Amino acid sequence: MKKSKAVVVANAALGTLMRVIGFAGAVLFFAVSISLAIEPDLWGAIVGFVFTAIAVAFFFRGVKIECMIKRFRTYILLISNQNMTLLSSLAAATNQTVDFVRSDLQKMINRKFFFDARIDDDALEIKIGGLRQAATEKSAQAAVNQTAQAQWETVKCAGCGATASKPSGGKGICEYCGSPI
């Protein structure tokens, strides 16, 4: 995920740079407008408006990239920290449609935000090389912990009224008063 972070930072910087260039172009437009008001010139007006159109395009593209990067950061956090790989879960967490999330994740894969990743259309899930292995190991450990917990039950001691634990279906001794439970 470190490589993903570097790609996110680089794209965020690109979005900011494009937005700044667009803003500088807007300032240039005002300068050209003032110049044309003082001394009208057809070619100067054409060049000024072309540069302005380019600057506006840069500005809006930069804003679009920044919004996209914000969504991508959310996906990366959900996938890496919470092991949320189902597209329906990601869609619910981000208040988007499954198709929108699938499109965004495919863009992320194409732009190398994730390495060794693909979208499994049958399972509607993103599969990332090492992440799935770690999630499987966590699930197995959780199942072992749950099984270990299921082997014990909590009961109320008849002698002192305290809550105690004993093996499920077995006998135990109250740790407070020593009576059999």
C-alpha positions as CSV (number, residue, x, y, z in Angstrom):
1,M,0.0,0.0,0.0
2,K,3.0,2.3,0.2
3,K,3.2,2.5,-3.6
4,S,-0.5,3.3,-3.6
5,K,0.1,6.2,-1.2
6,A,2.9,7.6,-3.5
7,V,0.5,7.4,-6.5
8,V,-2.2,9.2,-4.6
9,V,0.2,12.0,-3.5
10,A,1.5,12.4,-7.1
11,N,-2.0,12.6,-8.5
12,A,-3.1,15.1,-5.8
13,A,-0.1,17.3,-6.6
14,L,-1.1,17.1,-10.3
15,G,-4.6,18.2,-9.5
16,T,-3.4,21.1,-7.4
17,L,-0.9,22.2,-10.0
18,M,-3.6,22.1,-12.7
19,R,-5.9,24.2,-10.5
20,V,-3.2,26.8,-9.9
21,I,-2.4,27.0,-13.6
22,G,-6.1,27.5,-14.2
23,F,-6.3,30.3,-11.6
24,A,-3.2,32.0,-13.1
25,G,-4.9,31.8,-16.5
26,A,-8.0,33.6,-15.1
27,V,-5.7,36.3,-13.8
28,L,-4.2,36.5,-17.3
29,F,-7.7,36.8,-18.7
30,F,-8.5,39.9,-16.6
31,A,-5.2,41.4,-17.6
32,V,-6.0,40.9,-21.3
33,S,-9.5,42.3,-20.7
34,I,-8.1,45.4,-19.2
35,S,-5.6,45.7,-22.1
36,L,-8.3,45.3,-24.7
37,A,-10.5,47.9,-23.0
38,I,-7.6,50.4,-23.3
39,E,-6.6,49.5,-26.8
40,P,-8.9,47.2,-28.8
41,D,-7.1,44.5,-30.8
42,L,-8.8,41.6,-32.6
43,W,-5.8,39.2,-32.5
44,G,-5.1,40.1,-28.9
45,A,-8.7,39.3,-28.0
46,I,-8.6,36.0,-29.9
47,V,-5.4,34.9,-28.2
48,G,-6.6,36.1,-24.8
49,F,-9.9,34.1,-25.1
50,V,-8.0,31.0,-26.3
51,F,-5.7,31.1,-23.3
52,T,-8.6,31.8,-21.0
53,A,-10.4,28.7,-22.4
54,I,-7.3,26.6,-21.8
55,A,-6.9,28.0,-18.3
56,V,-10.6,27.3,-17.4
57,A,-10.2,23.7,-18.7
58,F,-7.0,23.3,-16.6
59,F,-8.8,24.7,-13.5
60,F,-11.8,22.4,-13.8
61,R,-9.7,19.4,-14.7
62,G,-7.6,20.1,-11.5
63,V,-10.8,20.3,-9.4
64,K,-12.0,17.0,-10.9
65,I,-8.7,15.3,-10.1
66,E,-8.8,16.5,-6.5
67,C,-12.3,15.2,-6.0
68,M,-11.4,11.9,-7.6
69,I,-8.3,11.6,-5.3
70,K,-10.5,12.3,-2.3
71,R,-12.7,9.3,-3.3
72,F,-9.7,7.2,-4.0
73,R,-8.2,7.9,-0.6
74,T,-11.4,6.7,1.0
75,Y,-11.4,3.5,-1.0
76,I,-7.7,2.8,-0.1
77,L,-8.5,3.3,3.6
78,L,-11.5,1.0,3.5
79,I,-9.7,-1.7,1.6
80,S,-6.4,-1.6,3.5
81,N,-7.6,-0.8,7.0
82,Q,-10.9,-2.6,7.2
83,N,-10.2,-5.3,4.6
84,M,-13.5,-4.3,2.8
85,T,-13.2,-5.8,-0.6
86,L,-16.8,-6.4,-1.6
87,L,-18.0,-3.8,-4.1
88,S,-21.4,-3.7,-2.3
89,S,-19.8,-2.9,1.0
90,L,-17.6,-0.2,-0.5
91,A,-20.6,1.3,-2.2
92,A,-22.6,1.3,1.0
93,A,-19.7,2.9,2.9
94,T,-19.2,5.7,0.4
95,N,-22.9,6.3,-0.5
96,Q,-22.3,5.4,-4.2
97,T,-23.7,2.8,-6.6
98,V,-21.9,-0.5,-7.1
99,D,-21.3,0.5,-10.8
100,F,-19.8,3.8,-9.8
101,V,-17.5,2.1,-7.2
102,R,-16.5,-0.6,-9.8
103,S,-15.7,2.2,-12.3
104,D,-13.6,4.1,-9.8
105,L,-11.7,0.9,-8.7
106,Q,-11.0,0.0,-12.3
107,K,-9.6,3.6,-12.9
108,M,-7.5,3.1,-9.8
109,I,-6.2,-0.3,-11.1
110,N,-5.4,1.2,-14.5
111,R,-3.6,4.1,-13.0
112,K,-1.5,1.8,-10.7
113,F,-3.0,2.9,-7.4
114,F,-3.2,-0.9,-6.6
115,F,-0.6,-3.3,-7.7
116,D,-1.4,-6.9,-8.5
117,A,-5.1,-6.1,-8.4
118,R,-8.2,-7.0,-10.4
119,I,-11.9,-6.9,-10.1
120,D,-13.7,-10.2,-9.8
121,D,-17.0,-9.7,-11.7
122,D,-18.4,-13.0,-10.5
123,A,-17.9,-12.3,-6.8
124,L,-18.3,-8.5,-7.2
125,E,-15.1,-8.0,-5.3
126,I,-11.7,-6.4,-5.7
127,K,-8.8,-8.9,-5.4
128,I,-5.5,-7.6,-4.3
129,G,-2.4,-9.8,-4.2
130,G,-1.3,-9.9,-0.6
131,L,-4.3,-8.3,1.0
132,R,-6.6,-11.3,0.5
133,Q,-4.1,-13.6,2.2
134,A,-3.9,-11.3,5.2
135,A,-7.7,-11.1,5.4
136,T,-8.1,-14.9,5.2
137,E,-5.6,-15.3,8.0
138,K,-7.5,-12.8,10.1
139,S,-10.8,-14.5,9.5
140,A,-9.2,-17.9,10.4
141,Q,-7.9,-16.4,13.7
142,A,-11.2,-14.9,14.5
143,A,-12.9,-18.2,13.9
144,V,-10.4,-19.9,16.3
145,N,-11.1,-17.2,18.9
146,Q,-14.8,-17.6,18.5
147,T,-14.6,-21.4,18.9
148,A,-12.4,-20.9,22.1
149,Q,-15.1,-18.6,23.5
150,A,-17.9,-21.0,22.7
151,Q,-16.3,-23.7,24.8
152,W,-16.9,-21.6,28.0
153,E,-20.2,-20.5,29.4
154,T,-21.1,-17.9,32.0
155,V,-23.2,-19.0,34.9
156,K,-24.5,-17.6,38.2
157,C,-23.1,-19.3,41.3
158,A,-25.9,-20.8,43.5
159,G,-23.8,-20.3,46.7
160,C,-22.8,-16.6,46.5
161,G,-24.7,-15.3,43.5
162,A,-21.5,-14.2,41.6
163,T,-21.1,-14.6,37.9
164,A,-18.5,-17.3,37.0
165,S,-17.2,-19.1,33.9
166,K,-17.1,-22.9,33.5
167,P,-16.5,-25.2,30.6
168,S,-19.5,-25.7,28.4
169,G,-21.4,-28.8,29.5
170,G,-18.9,-29.4,32.3
171,K,-18.5,-28.7,35.9
172,G,-16.5,-25.9,37.6
173,I,-15.8,-24.3,40.9
174,C,-16.8,-20.7,41.8
175,E,-13.6,-18.7,42.1
176,Y,-15.2,-16.5,44.8
177,C,-16.8,-19.0,47.3
178,G,-15.4,-22.4,46.1
179,S,-18.8,-24.1,45.7
180,P,-19.4,-26.4,42.7
181,I,-21.1,-24.9,39.7
